[in-house]
Amino acid sequence: MGSRLTWPQICRSDEFRGRWVALDECRYDPRTAKPTEGTVVDADEDLVALCARMQASDSRRCAILFCDERDDVGPSSRPTPTPPRAYH
């Protein structure tokens, strides 16, 4: 691993979709706090196994995020939902 990728690239990848992904040097969108990019350190379907490997390798500063197919659009390109209207 060790590839620096954007979060949309990670989510579109069959290698990572549906898995927990450990990212080092992760950057976040300041408005949404969603990941924008990072260096992929490891990935696994089993969160416990991934965390155990991260702890054993002293990679404790990694962000561990679930790669969901719904997140394949960038955090800033997703439309903002319309707030509900109050009826009086």
Secondary structure, 3 states (H helix, E strand, C coil): CCCEEEHHHHHHCCCCCCCEEEEEEEEECCCCCCEEEEEEEEEECCHHHHHHHHHHCCCCCCEEEECCHHHCCCCCCCCCCCCCCCCC
